[in-house]
Amino acid sequence: MTENTEATGGPERRVRVVLVDDHRMFRTGVQAEIGETEETGVEVVGEAADVDQAVTVITATRPEVVLLDVHLPGGGGVEVLRRCAPLM
């Protein structure tokens, strides 16, 4: 987590997010809606399209939030949770 100072003098918190969905267009759309990190405080630190990629990126980046699709190649969102839960 990174803390900066806004022009008003208050702390600005950045939330690190990983996007997990097998549809690239959906991930791209979510990232576009999130907008610029400097404006929103949300930083997309990784993306994944299947269970193995999701586990790899989640364990490597350790985000605060994971937007996780329940239907993924390789076992689905439940499999991602099962494999990542012991690491959190």
Backbone torsions as a table, in degrees:
resi	resn	phi	psi	omega
1	MET	NA	134.8	-179.8
2	THR	-110.1	135.0	177.5
3	GLU	-114.5	128.2	175.2
4	ASN	-122.5	172.1	176.7
5	THR	-109.8	126.1	176.3
6	GLU	-75.6	170.0	178.3
7	ALA	-59.7	-26.1	-179.8
8	THR	-81.2	-5.3	178.9
9	GLY	93.1	-6.7	-179.8
10	GLY	-87.9	159.6	179.5
11	PRO	-71.8	145.3	175.9
12	GLU	-113.6	122.8	-179.2
13	ARG	-99.4	134.3	175.1
14	ARG	-104.6	132.8	178.3
15	VAL	-104.4	124.2	-179.5
16	ARG	-89.7	128.7	-172.7
17	VAL	-127.5	142.1	169.5
18	VAL	-115.0	134.4	179.0
19	LEU	-102.4	123.7	-179.6
20	VAL	-125.2	109.9	177.5
21	ASP	-160.1	142.5	-178.2
22	ASP	-78.7	-3.7	177.1
23	HIS	-104.1	109.9	-178.5
24	ARG	-58.5	-37.4	-179.3
25	MET	-61.9	-39.1	178.0
26	PHE	-64.3	-47.0	179.3
27	ARG	-59.9	-42.4	179.2
28	THR	-63.2	-42.5	178.9
29	GLY	-64.1	-42.5	178.1
30	VAL	-62.7	-44.8	179.7
31	GLN	-62.0	-39.6	178.0
32	ALA	-64.4	-39.8	178.7
33	GLU	-67.8	-34.6	178.4
34	ILE	-63.3	-40.1	176.8
35	GLY	84.5	-163.7	-177.7
36	GLU	-74.5	133.4	-178.6
37	THR	-55.9	-39.9	-178.2
38	GLU	-62.6	-29.7	-179.3
39	GLU	-89.4	-37.0	-172.5
40	THR	-100.0	-23.4	-175.1
41	GLY	79.2	5.3	179.5
42	VAL	-107.6	125.0	-179.5
43	GLU	-116.8	117.2	175.6
44	VAL	-80.9	112.7	-175.1
45	VAL	-99.8	-5.7	178.0
46	GLY	-176.3	161.9	177.9
47	GLU	-138.1	155.0	177.0
48	ALA	-150.6	151.8	-178.0
49	ALA	-115.3	-8.6	178.2
50	ASP	-148.8	177.8	-174.7
51	VAL	-61.6	-48.9	-177.7
52	ASP	-61.4	-44.3	177.8
53	GLN	-62.3	-41.0	-178.7
54	ALA	-61.9	-47.4	179.8
55	VAL	-61.2	-41.8	-179.7
56	THR	-62.6	-49.4	-176.1
57	VAL	-71.0	-36.5	179.6
58	ILE	-66.6	-44.3	-179.3
59	THR	-70.4	-30.2	179.9
60	ALA	-76.9	-35.7	-173.4
61	THR	-101.3	-22.2	-179.7
62	ARG	49.5	59.1	-177.1
63	PRO	-73.5	161.7	173.6
64	GLU	-78.5	-28.8	-176.4
65	VAL	-133.5	138.6	172.3
66	VAL	-125.1	118.4	171.2
67	LEU	-85.5	108.2	-166.8
68	LEU	-119.3	119.5	174.8
69	ASP	-73.1	140.7	-179.6
70	VAL	-82.4	-20.6	-179.9
71	HIS	-109.5	101.4	-178.8
72	LEU	-132.4	149.7	171.4
73	PRO	-62.0	136.5	177.2
74	GLY	98.6	5.6	175.5
75	GLY	132.5	-12.0	177.0
76	GLY	86.8	176.2	-178.1
77	GLY	-60.8	-33.4	179.2
78	VAL	-63.0	-37.6	177.8
79	GLU	-66.2	-39.3	176.5
80	VAL	-59.7	-47.6	179.4
81	LEU	-61.0	-43.8	-179.2
82	ARG	-60.4	-41.5	-177.2
83	ARG	-79.3	-26.5	-177.8
84	CYS	-94.5	-25.9	-175.1
85	ALA	-53.7	-44.6	-179.7
86	PRO	-63.9	-20.0	-177.3
87	LEU	-87.7	-14.6	-175.3
88	MET	-91.3	NA	NA
